[in-house]
C-alpha cells in the first residue's frame, strides 16, 4: 500500500528564505533519519513563511503505512517553529 500526504505548514518566525531553509533542513533531515518515508518540499519555495511537504510511505498494509505517516506528522507537530495547517491523505 502506498500512502501519500500533502502537508501545508506555516513558519511564523521566518524573516527570510534563509531562515525558512534552516528550519526546513533541520525538519527534513531528522524525518529522513528517523522514519522510513520519502519527504520533500513540493510548493511555496519562494515564500518565506509558507511551505508544503509531500510525504510518501510504502508498506504491505494500509494500517502500517498510515501509522508511519501519522508518526511523521506528529513529529512535524513537535517542532515549535512550524505549524501544520492543511493535511490531505491519498492512497494508491
N, C-alpha and C positions, 0 to 999 in steps of 0.2 A: 504494500500500500504506500502510495506517495502522498504526503501531506505538504501543502503549501500555505504559507501565511504571509499576507500583506500587513505590514505593521507601520503605521504612521506615528511619529513622535515629535515632540517639541523639546527644544533645548533652550531653556529660558536664560541662562547665564552667558550664553554665547554672544560675543560682541563682534565677531568676525568669522570668516570662513576658517581661519587658522584655529580659533577656539573650538569651532564645531568639529573640525577634523581631529583635534586632540581627543575630544570626548568620544567620537565615533571609533577612532583607532583603539582606544582602551576597551570599549564595549565589544567591538567585533573580535579583537584578539582573544579576549577572555572567553567569549562564547565558542570560538573555534577550538580553543584548547580544552574546554570543559565538556562540550556536548558534541554528539555525532550528527551535526547538521551542516548545511551549507548556508551562509548568510552573506548578503551584500546590500549596499545602499543602492536602491534602484530608481530613486526620484529625488527631486529638490536638491541636487548637488550644488547649485549656485545660491541657495537660500540659507542664510546663516543661523536661523533658529528653527528650521523645519527639516525633517528627513523622513524617508520611507525605506524600510527594510523589506527584502524578500528573503524568506526563510524556508528551506526545504529539508524534509526528513523522509527517509525511506526505511521501511521495515516490513516484516512478514504480516503484521496485523495492524488494523486501524487503531486499536487500543494502544499498542506500543508507540505508534507514530504520534498519536495525539498526546500521550504522556510526555514524550520527549519535547514536542513543540510547546506544551504548557510549561514545562520546566524552563525552557529558554525564555518564554515570555515573563515568567516570574523573576528570572534572573535580570532581565532588562528592567523590570519594575523596581529592583533592589538598588538601582543607581539613582541617587538623589538629584543628579543634574539633568536627568532625562525623564520625560513623562510620555507614556504611551497613550495615544488618543483614539485612533481608529484601527481595529484589528479585524481582518477577514480571513476565514479558513476556506481552502478548496481541497478537494480530494480527487485523486486520479487512480 
